[in-house]
Amino acid sequence: MTRILFFALLAAIAWIWITRKKGKPDAEPRSPETPAVEHIVQCAHCGLRVPEGESLLVDGKHYCSEAHRDADVAER
C-alpha cells in the first residue's frame, strides 16, 4: 500500500512540476521593438520639411511635391 501511495505522490509532484514549467515564459527576455525612424528632409524649393520616404529626390535634392520639383528645374 505504501508503494502505491509513494508512486501516486511522485506522479502528482511530477505533474505539478511539468504544468508549472509549461506556464512560464521563455528565459530569454524579448526586447521591445523599436519603431522605425525616418529621416526628415527639407524641400529644396520651399524649405518645407517632409519625411524622406514622402519626398521626391532629383539630382541629390529633395522636393515636397512634383510642382516644386518642376518649378525648381524650370528656374535653372
N, C-alpha and C positions, 0 to 999 in steps of 0.2 A: 504494500500500500504506500509506503514511503517513497518507493521508486516512482510510482505514478505521480505523486504529488511533486517530487523533485523535477521530473521531466515536464510536468504541466507548468510549474513555476519558471523553469528555464525557457520554455516556449513563450510564456507570457512576457518575460523580460526581453527576449529576442524580438518579439512582435512590437513592443513599445519602442525599443531602440531603433528598429527599422522604420517605423512610421514617423518618429521624430526626425530621423536623418533625412527622410524624403521631404519633409516640410521646410527644411532650412534652405535659405538662398545659397547661391554659389559662393565659394570662398573668395573669388575674385570680385572686388567691388567694381561696379560699372562706372566709368567716368561719364559725367553729364555731357551730352552732345552740345558742342559749341555752335552757335549759329554762324552761318557763312557770312563773312564780311565782304562787302562790295565797295570798291574804291569810288570816291566821288570825284568827278572831273568837271572842269569849267568849260563852258561853251566859248569857242574862240571868237564868236561874233558878238554875243550879248553879255557874256560873263555869268550866265545862269549856271548853277551847279546842279548836275544830274548824276545819277548812278552810272557807272561806266558801262554796264550792260544795256542801258537805255539810250546811250549816246551813239552818234554816228561818227566813225573815225575815217578821216580822209587826209592823206599826206601827213600823218602824225598829229593832226588837230582833231579835237572833239567838238561836235556840234549837238545842240539840243533838238534840232529839227531839220528836216530836209530844206525848208525855206531858208533857214540861216546858213546852211551849207551852201546852197545855191547863191545866196546873197554875198557870202564871203568870197566865193570863187569868182563871181562877176566883178567884184571890186579889184581883183588882181590885174 
